[in-house]
Amino acid sequence: MSEFLIIRLNNNPELADWIAVDQAGTVVAGPFSGKLVDAAVTAAGRRVIGLAPSIDVLRTNTQIPPGSRSKVQQILPFALEESVADDIENLHFVSARRASDGNIAVAVVSREKIAGWVSQFAAAGLELSALYADSDAIGEMPATSILLIDDAAEPPCAILKDTHGEVSVIDIPELQTMLDLWLARQHLANEEETQVPVNLQVYCATQSNEDLGVIWDKLRGEIETIDIKVLAGGSLPHLARHIAARPGVNLLQGAFARRSNLAVHWPQWRIAASLLVAFGTLLIGFNYIELREMNRLEAQLDTEIEAAFRYAFPDVKTIREPVRQQMDSLLRARGQSAGNSSGAMPFLDTLQAVATAVSNQPEAHLESLNFRASLMELKLRAPGVETLDKIQQQVSETSGLDAEIQSASASGDFIDGRIRIKPPLR
């Protein structure tokens, strides 16, 4: 499993904090604090990811007409020209891929700032794989704003990411002012659009939780939910876990993109290429392993289908083969097909799409399933929001139905989520 060294910069160019994690975000070394050059010892064999101070990076979203990625990068500075205080020639604009709703996540930073950060890493003998604003690492949840009270930052600050991905950073003494503005924006949006719950997830240290208790009490009377999670180990393990699992907008693009070192490292690559040719003959043996894995996945899919069947028909004691025909008969017997044999198809097709999507995420568990009036609701438990996203996306892509995450709430080390599936609007 690949490992990452997450290095967080602060306003002191000589000092940094770092921690090593694996792909799942599990800490394998650290956290450490000290001179940036000392982090090079921990970097051996790991991809280096930098986190830059959010106060120096504008993170927002924008709408740009469809086009190639290079075309978007050309338009970006002019689309955001009125949103930035400096001349666009002095700024570095980067973006992520276009989201399903058409929005593009954008990061803007001073060219002088990013050049300084890149130089800091190079001077310390560290080769950056990616560089993000540390606000990209605080996580995200559907229909929920995220607030990180970061006592470890220099100076200490509060980072707020709203449900649209807009980021605000402010000194902790001004937190109440920032929350008042955020709450006003939420109420204004609800006046213009369909009413939606206002939810806030807070991450903070024990002392901050106690110091800010008055603010939390006030918020409880003004929003639907506020969930406070105390970070006993500090903010860096939390940031590292999220950035390793779900990267944000990489600042190393355009003029600051990583350059190839192929010519320098060719002797090592030449040995690797020779080994690759030698091991090529072993691929035939792996076909057997692949076949066994496919059989395992098929058996897992059958298990998920049977579980979904029992949720839908708890009173049926014996399941016959083929299951699809038995479901069809039961649905017609209960009057759900209204005299049309194709009437059962929405349920069966939806069930098949759900079973496939859930079985492809073995770490997720289906807790309950409810189907009525061509609308299916799922309750799932997953290790993270990204797993719920993958299930929702696969259901939408394979079935043509509209799948939407209704809620996601932290429960220990897992996320309890609800997904609603319905026919697409005509």
N, C-alpha and C positions, 0 to 999 in steps of 0.2 A: 504494500500500500504506500502511495506517495505521501511524503511529509512536507510541511510548509514551515518556514520561519517567518513569523509575522512580526514586523518591526514598526513600532509607532514612534514617529518623530514628535518633538515639541519645539517650543520657541528657542531653546538652547541648541545651537547647531552641533555641539559636541556630545550631547547626551541623548539617550533614547531608551525605550522599554521594548523588550522582545520576548517572544514565547514560541515554542515549537509545538505544532499540532499535526495530527494526521488528517486524511480526507474527511473523516466524520467529525472533526473538530475536537477530538480527544487530546488533552494535553500530554505531550511526551517529554517535554523539558521546559523548565521555567515556571513562572515568569522571572525575567532578569531585568535589572536596570543598571545603566552605566554608560561608558563611552561607546559610541557607535562602532568603533573599530573592534571592540571586544566581542561584538555579536558575530564577527566572522568565524569564530571558533565553532559556534552553534550552527552555522550555515552549511557546513560540509554535508553534501548529499541531499540537501533540501532546496526546494524552490523558495526564493526570497520574495516576499510581498511586503510592500511599504504602505503605511497608513499615514497620510498627511493631515495636519490640523484642519478641521472643518471650517474654522473661522476664516481660513484663507482660500476656501474653495466654494464657489457658488454651485449649488445643486438644485436643479429645477427640471421641469418638463416643458416641451413645446410641441406644436403641431406644424409639420412641414409637408408640403405636397410630396407624394410618392416619387421616388427616383432612386438611382444607384447610391451606394454608400458614399462614394467620392463626391457625388453631386450634393448630397445632404451636408457633407462637411464643408463644401464651398458656400452653401446658403446659410449655414448655422450662424456665423458671426453677424450677418446682416439681420437675421430674424430676431436676434437677441440684443441688437445694438442699443435699443432704448431701455433695456433692463440692466445695463451695466454702467458703472460710473466712469471707467477708464476708456481710453481709445481702444477700439477693437484690435489695432495693430500691436498693442502691448499685451494682449490677452491670448491665451491658448484655449481653444474650444474643442471639446471631444464629446462623443455621444455613444449610447448603446444602440442595440438593434431596436427597430420599431416594435412597440407592444401591440397586442391584439386590438386595443381600443384606438390605435393610431397615434398615441403619444410616443414621444422619443425622450428618454432620459438624457439629460445634458449636464456636463460639468464644465465650469469656466474657472480658470486660474491665471494669475499673472505669469507671463513667460519668465520673468526674472525669478519668481518664487520656485517654479518647477525646475528651472535650470539649476538653482541652488540646491534643491533636494537631490536631484540626480547626481550632482557633483559630490554631495556629502556621501552618498552610498559608494560612488566610485573611489573616492579618497580612502574609504574604510575597507576597500577590497571586496565589496559586495556587489554582485551582479543582480539587478532587479529583474524579476519576471513580470511584475505588475505593480502599479502604484494607484491607490484609491484614497479618496477622502475618508476619514475615519467615520463619518456619518453613514457611509455605505455599509458599515459593519455592525450597526446597532440592531439590525433585523427588521422584519416587517410581518404584519398579520393582516388578513383581509378585514376591511371595514374598521380598522383600529389604528390610531395614531400611537407612535412610540416615543417615549421620553427617556433619555439617559442622563442621569445626574453624575457627571464625571469628575470626582474629586481628584483623580490622578493626573488630569490634564494640567498643563502649565500655561496660563492660570486655570484654576478649576472652572468648569463651564457646564451649561445644560444644552443638550442637543435634542431638538424636537423634529421628528419626521411625521408629516401628516399623511392622511390616507391617499393623497395624490402624489406622494413622493417629494413634496416641497420640504426643504430643510431650513430650520432656523437655529442659530447658535447664539448664546447670550451668557454673560456672567451670572453666576448663581444668585447674587443679590437682586437681580432684575427678573428672576423667574416668574414672579406673579404677573408682571407686565406682559411677558411673552405669552403666558397662558391665557390672560384676558383677551389678547389679540387673536390667539388661536380659537378660543371659544366663540368670539364674535364672528370669525370667518365660518365656523361650523354652523352657527345659527343662520347666517346670511345664505349659505348654500342650501339649507333646509327650507328657507322661504322660497327659493327659486326652483327647487327640485323636489322630488319625492322625499318625504320625511324618512330619514335614516337614523339609527341610533348613533350617539356620540360615545365612543369607547376610547379609553386611554390605558396603555400598558407602560408601567414605569419600572425602570431598572436603576437601583441606587445602592450605595453602601449602607450599613446599619446606622451609622451616625447621621448620615443625610436623611434617612427615613425618619429618624426622631426629630431632627432639626426642622424638617419641612412638614411635620404632621399637621400644622394649622392649614397649610395650603391643600393638603390631601383631603382634610375634612370639608373644606369649602367646596372642592370639586365634586365630592360625593353628592352634594345637593343640587348640582347643576348639570351633570352628565349621567348617562345610563349606567356605565360601569367604569371603575378604575381599579386596575389590578397592579399591585406593587410587589415586585420581586427583588429581594435583597441579594446583592452580589457579594457573598462572603469573601471570595477570592479576589475582589477588585474587578475593574471593568475590562482589563486586557483579555482574560480568558473568554469572556462573553464576546468581545469584538472578534477575536481570532476564530472562534467557533463559527460565527455567522459568515465571515468573509471567506473562509475556506469552503463552506458549503454552497454559498450563493454570492458570487462576486458582483460588484457594482459596475460603475463606469470607470474603465481603466484610463488613467491620465497619460499613459505611455502610448500615445498615438501621434500620427503626423510627424512633425519634426523631432519628437521625443520617443518615437517607436524604437523598440529594440533592434539593433543591427546584428546581422548574421556574423558569427565568428567561425564559419566553416573552414576557412583557410588556416586559421590558427590551430583548430582542433582536428584537422584532417587525419593526422597519424592515428589518433584514437578511433576516429570513424572508420578508417580503413580496416582496422582489426575487427570492429563491430560488423562491418559489411561482410568480411570473410566468414565470421561466425554465423551470420544470417544465412549465407549460402549453405554452410555445412549443416545447419539445423533444419533447412528447408525439407530435407527428406523425412523428417520426423512428423510432418504435418498429417500424413496419412494416419498415423497412430492416434492423433487427436480427434479424428472423425468419430471414433468409437465413443470417446468422452463426450463429444458434442451430442451424439445420438442419445446417450444416457441422460444428459441434461434436458433435452427436448422431451423425453419421456417423463422426467420428473416434473417439468412445467405443465405437461398435459394432465398428469395426475393431480397437481395442485389446482389447476383450472377446474377439474371435475369436482374437487372438494369445495371450491368456492361456489360453483353452481348449485351443488347440493345444499350448502349453507343458505344461499339466497332462497332456494325453493322452500326450505323449512321455515324461513322467516315469513315468506308470503303465504304458506299453507301449513300453519303449525298443527292443524288437526289431522293432517294426512300422516299415517303411521308408516306406510310402505311406499317406497319410491321405486317405480318401474323404469325399465329402459325401453325405448329412448325417453329421457326426461322431458324433452320438448313436447312430444305428443301428449304426455300425461298432463303437462301444464295447460296445453291447448284445450284438452277435454275438461279440465277443472274450471278454467275460465268461462267456457261456453256453458257449463252446468250452472255456474253462478250468475249467469245472465250478463256477463261483462262484454260479450261479443255482440249483443243486440242482434242476433240472427245473422251476423256476417262473420264467416270464418276468418276473415282477415282482421277482425276487430281485436283479436288477441295478439296480433303481431307487435304493436307498440310495446306492450309489457315484455314479451319474450325478447325482442331485439334490444330493449333497454337492459334487461337482465343479463343478456349475453355480453353486451358492451361493458357493463359494470364488473361482471365476473372476470373478464379478460384484463381490465385495467387494474383491478385489485390484486389479481394473481401476479401481475408484473411488478408489483411493489410488495415483496414478501414481508417487509417490515411493518406494513399497514394491516390493521385488523378491522373487519366489518362488524360493528356493534349491533346495528339494527337496520331494518329496511322497511319502508312503508310505501305502498303504491295505491293511488286512487285517482280517478278522473284523469288518466294519462299523465299523471305527475308522480315521480318517484323521489323519495327523500331518503338519504343515506346518513347514518351516523357512523363515523370511523374514528379510530385512534391511530395516530401516526407519530413517528419521531420528530417530524418538523413540518412546517407549512409547505416546503418544497415538495414533499411527498404528496400532500393533498393537491397541489398544483398539477403534478404529473398525472394523477388519477383523473382530475377534472379535464385536463387537456386531452388525454387519450379517449375518454368517453365522448367528448365533443368531436374529435377528429374521426373516430371509427364509426360512430353511429349517426352523425349529422344532427344530433339533438343538442339542445342548449343546456349545458351543465354549468352551474354557478355555485361557488363556495358561499354559503350563507353565514357561517360563523367559524371561528377558530379560537380556542382558548387554551392557555397553558394548564397542564395537569401533571405536576411533577416534571419528569423528563420527557413527557409526551405532549402531543397536541390533540385535543378532542375537537373534531370538526364535523360540520354538516354540509352536505352537497345536495342541491336540488337539481333534478333533471326533468326537462319538459320538452314537448315538441317545439320546433323553431317557429317563430312568427312568420306568417305568410304575407 
